[in-house]
Amino acid sequence: METWVQGLHKASTSPFGDGGRHACAKPCSTAGGTRGWGSGAQTISEGGGRRGGEGALVPVNVWVTQPGDPVGCVALHREGSYVVASGTCLGLLDWEKGQVEWAAWLDRDKPHNRFNDGKVGPAGRFVAGTMPEASAPGVWEPGQGSLYTLYADRSVVRQLDQLGIPNGLDWSLDHHTLYHVDGLDYSVRAYDYDVQTGGLANPRLVCQLEPEQGMPDGLFMDTTGTLWVACIDGGRVIRMDAETGTRLCTPEMPVSRVTSCCFGGADYSDLYVTSAADSLSPEQLLQEPQAGHVFKVLGLGVRGLASCHFSVQCSLSQASVPGVVTSHTDCLGTLASAFNLLGPVEDEDKEQ
């Protein structure tokens, strides 16, 4: 098997999934989704973008709250609409109108937390994790992260807590298992997944990485049921058996800070890999001139799956949510009044 790595685009700042400002790499018309491929428009997005010409890759910084409040992840909702996790808030972004309708404000007791990674599951629910900001370079307080589910009726349930750095996640082909990365533990775990309720049970370890392999970050499943795990500061993506954690192959990348991956292209046979340039010294940037690029890996001989779309029962603006945001610029003032009137977040052991 012969593989080829092609550099596509350098983001103006660090890519999605690392809490920095978010740019996008897009072959053509608008689509979206964190590590998601838009099958209708044949596009890949890292957090938002604007329509470009055929083959164009257009970087755009997207602020949905205020500068400094990072976008952790986005996912497809419908054409021109995305579910977005920004800061510790969840909402729906209408790209053309420049409006965000907020659904929930989480981790209010942890002011240094933010959303990191998330994805829409097979039942149309958005699952995303919060993590603490680093207290020093490479230092995070353990046990501060949580994993939340945003349901179609705008309710939010905390599925897991006491996590380190919740990162990539994906579901088994039969939808009965959720695979989830905790970067701070250097682990990939599996949970029994209840498709009807979104609940998790029976955690077990799939793979324990060594620090020299890099911190596990983004995760994606292919059509054969194997996992692809991006290793930040490891310069590689690891394909592993989802049951045993056995390493099957390891595409090496020309950059160290590999953040995530997804399959795309006409038949989902191209692996798109994102990277970051933040935290690299000037000397390291000289050694890694492609840091921050998005790469396309060809010839792997496997295919990925289409991204799921978030399902909602009604537009958030039709629901009785006070203070719906009317533009990007007035988000902050609206949040202060709206969030105080939102209901509490439920824990997984409470009735939904």
C-alpha distance (Angstrom), angle and dihedral (degrees) to the residues before:
residue distance angle dihedral
M1 . . .
E2 3.79 . .
T3 3.78 120.9 .
W4 3.79 131.2 -166.7
V5 3.81 128.1 -157.8
Q6 3.81 116.7 -151.8
G7 3.82 123.0 -171.3
L8 3.79 110.7 -136.7
H9 3.78 110.9 175.4
K10 3.77 144.1 -12.6
A11 3.77 114.7 -129.2
S12 3.78 114.9 -136.5
T13 3.80 88.8 -127.6
S14 3.79 135.5 6.3
P15 3.82 115.6 -46.9
F16 3.79 128.4 -113.7
G17 3.75 122.8 -65.2
D18 3.81 96.6 43.2
G19 3.81 99.8 76.6
G20 3.80 96.4 -112.9
R21 3.78 127.2 118.1
H22 3.74 109.8 -59.4
A23 3.77 128.7 -126.1
C24 3.78 128.5 173.9
A25 3.76 137.2 -132.1
K26 3.79 110.0 -150.2
P27 3.80 130.5 171.2
C28 3.83 94.7 -158.8
S29 3.82 138.7 -34.6
T30 3.76 127.8 21.5
A31 3.77 119.6 -72.9
G32 3.76 130.6 131.8
G33 3.74 151.9 -171.2
T34 3.74 133.4 137.3
R35 3.80 103.4 -86.8
G36 3.80 85.5 -16.6
W37 3.79 128.7 136.0
G38 3.82 117.9 -140.4
S39 3.80 101.7 -139.0
G40 3.80 95.3 -169.3
A41 3.79 96.1 52.9
Q42 3.82 95.0 25.8
T43 3.80 92.0 -127.6
I44 3.76 139.6 136.1
S45 3.78 123.0 -149.0
E46 3.80 135.2 -168.7
G47 3.75 99.7 -163.5
G48 3.80 108.1 -38.8
G49 3.77 141.2 -29.8
R50 3.74 149.1 172.4
R51 3.75 130.0 -105.6
G52 3.78 114.4 -84.7
G53 3.77 136.5 177.5
E54 3.79 125.5 -81.1
G55 3.76 108.1 -60.6
A56 3.80 92.1 4.4
L57 3.78 121.4 143.4
V58 3.78 108.5 -157.5
P59 3.82 121.3 -173.0
V60 3.79 115.4 -148.9
N61 3.80 128.1 171.6
V62 3.80 111.0 -136.6
W63 3.82 122.6 -156.0
V64 3.78 114.1 -173.5
T65 3.78 97.8 168.8
Q66 3.77 115.9 8.7
P67 3.80 135.6 -41.8
G68 3.79 106.9 -78.3
D69 3.82 95.1 30.7
P70 3.82 99.4 102.7
V71 3.79 128.6 -140.8
G72 3.79 105.5 -126.9
C73 3.80 98.3 -173.9
V74 3.78 145.2 -24.0
A75 3.80 133.5 -154.7
L76 3.78 137.4 -168.6
H77 3.78 119.6 -87.2
R78 3.79 105.1 160.3
E79 3.81 135.8 -44.1
G80 3.81 107.1 -42.8
S81 3.80 93.3 0.0
Y82 3.79 130.3 97.7
V83 3.77 138.2 179.6
V84 3.80 105.9 -126.8
A85 3.79 135.8 -165.6
S86 3.80 111.2 -155.5
G87 3.76 125.2 169.1
T88 3.80 100.3 -31.6
C89 3.81 94.0 -36.7
L90 3.80 133.1 103.5
G91 3.79 124.0 -153.9
L92 3.79 148.9 132.3
L93 3.80 120.7 -89.8
D94 3.82 120.8 -152.3
W95 3.79 101.8 -158.9
E96 3.81 99.3 -163.2
K97 3.81 94.7 46.5
G98 3.78 94.1 40.0
Q99 3.81 90.4 -131.7
V100 3.77 132.1 139.6
E101 3.80 120.9 -161.8
W102 3.79 107.7 -160.4
A103 3.79 121.7 -142.4
A104 3.81 105.4 176.3
W105 3.79 146.0 1.4
L106 3.82 112.1 -148.6
D107 3.81 137.8 -172.1
R108 3.80 92.2 27.1
D109 3.80 89.5 163.5
K110 3.82 91.5 56.9
P111 3.81 107.4 61.8
H112 3.81 93.1 177.2
N113 3.80 94.7 56.7
R114 3.79 127.2 100.9
F115 3.79 138.1 174.7
N116 3.77 114.6 -91.7
D117 3.81 118.2 172.8
G118 3.79 134.2 3.7
K119 3.78 145.6 158.6
V120 3.81 141.4 -172.7
G121 3.79 114.1 -106.4
P122 3.81 131.3 -143.0
A123 3.82 92.9 -87.1
G124 3.82 92.7 53.4
R125 3.81 96.6 -103.6
F126 3.80 121.7 136.2
V127 3.81 114.2 -127.6
A128 3.81 118.9 -169.8
G129 3.79 138.5 160.6
T130 3.79 134.3 -137.1
M131 3.79 125.1 -143.4
P132 3.82 137.8 -178.9
E133 3.77 122.6 -102.3
A134 3.78 113.9 -110.5
S135 3.82 113.3 -90.2
A136 3.82 88.6 -154.7
P137 3.81 132.6 -2.4
G138 3.80 105.6 -57.6
V139 3.82 94.2 -2.0
W140 3.83 123.2 114.6
E141 3.79 129.6 169.1
P142 3.82 107.5 -113.6
G143 3.78 124.7 -125.8
Q144 3.81 96.8 27.2
G145 3.81 99.7 109.3
S146 3.81 130.3 92.9
L147 3.80 136.8 -172.6
Y148 3.81 116.5 -133.4
T149 3.80 135.7 -170.8
L150 3.81 121.8 -147.6
Y151 3.80 109.0 -154.9
A152 3.78 129.6 -155.3
D153 3.81 92.2 -102.7
R154 3.85 90.9 55.9
S155 3.80 93.6 -105.6
V156 3.80 116.6 136.9
V157 3.80 126.1 -150.7
R158 3.79 127.0 -168.7
Q159 3.79 105.0 -133.0
L160 3.82 99.4 177.3
D161 3.79 136.2 13.6
Q162 3.81 137.8 177.1
L163 3.82 89.3 57.2
G164 3.79 124.9 149.1
I165 3.81 109.3 -146.0
P166 3.83 110.0 -15.1
N167 3.79 106.4 -149.1
G168 3.80 137.1 157.0
L169 3.79 123.3 6.4
D170 3.78 139.0 177.7
W171 3.79 141.3 160.7
S172 3.79 133.0 -111.3
L173 3.79 119.2 -106.8
D174 3.81 91.3 -102.1
H175 3.86 89.9 47.9
H176 3.80 92.7 -127.0
T177 3.81 97.4 107.5
L178 3.80 130.5 57.3
Y179 3.80 117.3 -156.8
H180 3.78 115.6 -156.5
V181 3.80 136.5 -179.5
D182 3.79 123.9 -140.9
G183 3.77 102.9 -167.6
L184 3.78 96.4 -168.2
D185 3.82 90.0 56.6
Y186 3.83 92.0 42.1
S187 3.79 86.4 -130.3
V188 3.79 142.9 132.4
R189 3.80 113.3 -154.3
A190 3.79 134.3 -174.8
Y191 3.81 126.6 -143.3
D192 3.76 132.5 -171.3
Y193 3.81 104.6 -108.4
D194 3.81 123.5 -149.6
V195 3.79 104.9 -147.8
Q196 3.80 91.6 -164.1
T197 3.80 97.8 53.1
G198 3.82 105.2 16.0
G199 3.80 90.2 -124.0
L200 3.80 124.2 149.7
A201 3.81 129.6 -141.9
N202 3.81 143.7 158.3
P203 3.83 101.9 37.3
R204 3.82 116.4 -156.7
L205 3.77 135.4 171.8
V206 3.80 117.5 -105.8
C207 3.79 99.4 174.5
Q208 3.80 137.7 -1.9
L209 3.80 111.3 -157.7
E210 3.76 124.4 -154.5
P211 3.83 116.9 -122.5
E212 3.81 91.3 -116.8
Q213 3.81 88.6 62.1
G214 3.80 90.4 61.6
M215 3.79 130.6 -107.0
P216 3.83 112.4 -64.3
D217 3.79 110.4 -116.4
G218 3.81 126.9 156.6
L219 3.81 121.3 25.8
F220 3.80 133.9 -163.2
M221 3.82 135.3 174.3
D222 3.82 124.4 -139.3
T223 3.82 130.0 -149.8
T224 3.81 92.1 -92.1
G225 3.81 91.1 60.1
T226 3.80 96.8 -109.2
L227 3.81 125.3 131.0
W228 3.80 129.5 -121.4
V229 3.81 113.7 -156.5
A230 3.81 123.6 -170.8
C231 3.81 113.6 -143.4
I232 3.78 115.1 -150.0
D233 3.81 112.7 -147.2
G234 3.80 85.8 12.1
G235 3.80 98.6 83.4
R236 3.78 94.1 -138.8
V237 3.78 149.4 83.8
I238 3.80 116.0 -131.7
R239 3.78 122.1 -149.9
M240 3.80 109.2 -155.1
D241 3.78 140.6 176.8
A242 3.80 107.4 -101.0
E243 3.81 93.5 -141.0
T244 3.78 103.6 41.4
G245 3.82 103.2 20.6
T246 3.81 89.3 -127.5
R247 3.82 111.7 160.2
L248 3.81 110.9 -117.7
C249 3.79 101.8 177.6
T250 3.79 138.7 -17.6
P251 3.81 120.1 -148.7
E252 3.80 106.3 -155.6
M253 3.80 116.6 -142.5
P254 3.84 129.3 -150.0
V255 3.83 90.6 -121.6
S256 3.80 132.4 59.7
R257 3.82 103.5 -141.8
V258 3.81 100.1 67.8
T259 3.80 107.6 171.3
S260 3.80 111.2 176.9
C261 3.79 148.6 -24.0
C262 3.79 144.3 -150.2
F263 3.80 137.4 173.2
G264 3.79 120.4 -110.1
G265 3.77 144.5 150.0
A266 3.80 130.0 93.9
D267 3.81 93.2 -52.8
Y268 3.83 98.5 21.6
S269 3.81 91.5 -111.5
D270 3.83 97.3 124.0
L271 3.79 118.2 87.1
Y272 3.80 112.4 -143.6
V273 3.80 114.1 -157.0
T274 3.80 125.3 -169.0
S275 3.77 127.6 -154.6
A276 3.80 139.9 -171.4
A277 3.79 133.6 -133.2
D278 3.79 97.6 -166.3
S279 3.82 119.5 110.3
L280 3.81 91.5 26.1
S281 3.79 118.2 124.1
P282 3.82 121.1 -128.1
E283 3.79 87.8 -103.1
Q284 3.80 91.9 52.1
L285 3.80 91.3 48.0
L286 3.79 88.9 55.5
Q287 3.79 88.8 52.8
E288 3.83 91.9 45.8
P289 3.82 106.4 40.1
Q290 3.81 90.2 165.2
A291 3.81 95.1 55.8
G292 3.81 108.3 133.0
H293 3.82 93.2 28.5
V294 3.78 126.8 127.8
F295 3.81 111.8 -127.2
K296 3.79 133.0 -157.5
V297 3.81 116.6 -147.5
L298 3.81 114.7 -157.3
G299 3.78 133.8 -167.5
L300 3.81 100.5 32.7
G301 3.80 93.4 134.0
V302 3.81 95.2 -133.7
R303 3.78 135.6 90.9
G304 3.77 135.5 -140.2
L305 3.79 134.4 -138.9
A306 3.79 131.7 -103.8
S307 3.80 117.5 -99.4
C308 3.79 117.8 -104.6
H309 3.80 120.8 -122.6
F310 3.77 124.1 -127.1
S311 3.83 112.5 -110.3
V312 3.79 123.0 -146.8
Q313 3.78 128.5 -175.2
C314 3.78 93.2 -143.5
S315 3.77 139.7 -5.5
L316 3.77 110.1 -80.8
S317 3.80 88.1 -127.9
Q318 3.81 88.6 60.8
A319 3.78 91.5 54.9
S320 3.77 124.3 79.7
V321 3.81 96.3 -96.5
P322 3.81 110.9 144.0
G323 3.76 119.6 -133.7
V324 3.81 101.7 16.5
V325 3.78 108.6 -163.8
T326 3.78 115.3 -106.7
S327 3.79 100.7 -171.1
H328 3.79 142.9 0.7
T329 3.80 92.2 -104.3
D330 3.78 98.7 54.8
C331 3.82 96.0 44.8
L332 3.76 96.6 105.5
G333 3.79 97.0 55.9
T334 3.79 92.2 45.6
L335 3.78 93.1 50.0
A336 3.79 91.9 58.6
S337 3.80 92.4 58.6
A338 3.80 99.5 33.6
F339 3.77 101.8 47.7
N340 3.79 95.0 54.9
L341 3.81 87.6 63.3
L342 3.81 97.8 47.5
G343 3.76 117.7 106.5
P344 3.81 123.4 -107.3
V345 3.77 122.1 -87.7
E346 3.77 115.2 -105.6
D347 3.79 123.9 -130.0
E348 3.77 119.4 -130.8
D349 3.80 93.7 -106.5
K350 3.81 92.6 58.1
E351 3.74 126.3 84.7
Q352 3.79 114.7 -88.5
